[in-house]
Amino acid sequence: MSGTVYILQSLVNLRYYIGSTSDFNRRIIEHQSGKSKYTKLIKPFKVVFRQEFASIIEARRIEYKLKKLKSRTIIEKIIKDGFIKLGS
């Protein structure tokens, strides 16, 4: 099963939310309907980045690495470049 890593940006405070899922459309609907604890606090938001991976396991690994970095600079570079490139 493939996986997606995505980045949302709040239109209110410009903060980012990084997530991963095996069903991108379903997950975005959950965010928009307030079913996600954090994103209901940053609504409205826009999807600023999305990248598919071969498996949900790989997508979750990348999500974890990005969250661990806690770097706005790296997140903004990923958005600008349009892809994630992290070392193993």
PEQUICOR-V519806 format. One record per pair of residues at least 12 apart in sequence whose ideal C-beta (glycine too) atoms are under 8 Angstrom apart, sorted by the first residue. I is the first residue (numbers start at 0). GAP is how many residues later the second one is. Records with the same first field share a line. If there is no record, write none. Layout:
I=GAP + GAP
This chain:
0=21 + 54 + 55
1=20 + 50 + 51 + 52 + 53 + 54 + 57
2=17 + 18 + 19 + 49 + 50 + 51 + 52 + 53 + 54 + 55 + 56 + 57
3=16 + 17 + 18 + 20 + 46 + 47 + 48 + 49 + 55
4=13 + 14 + 15 + 44 + 45 + 46 + 48 + 54 + 57 + 58 + 61 + 79
5=12 + 13 + 14 + 15 + 18 + 21 + 22 + 41 + 43 + 44 + 45
6=12 + 40 + 41 + 42 + 43 + 68 + 71 + 72
7=23 + 31 + 34 + 37 + 38 + 39 + 40
8=36 + 37 + 39
9=32 + 33 + 34 + 35
10=33 + 34 + 35
11=30 + 31 + 32
12=29
14=27
15=32 + 56 + 59
16=21 + 22 + 25 + 28
17=45 + 48 + 49 + 57
18=44
19=36 + 39 + 40 + 42 + 43
20=35 + 38
21=34 + 37
23=26
27=19
30=14
47=31
48=29 + 30 + 33
50=32 + 33
61=22 + 24
64=21
65=12 + 18 + 20
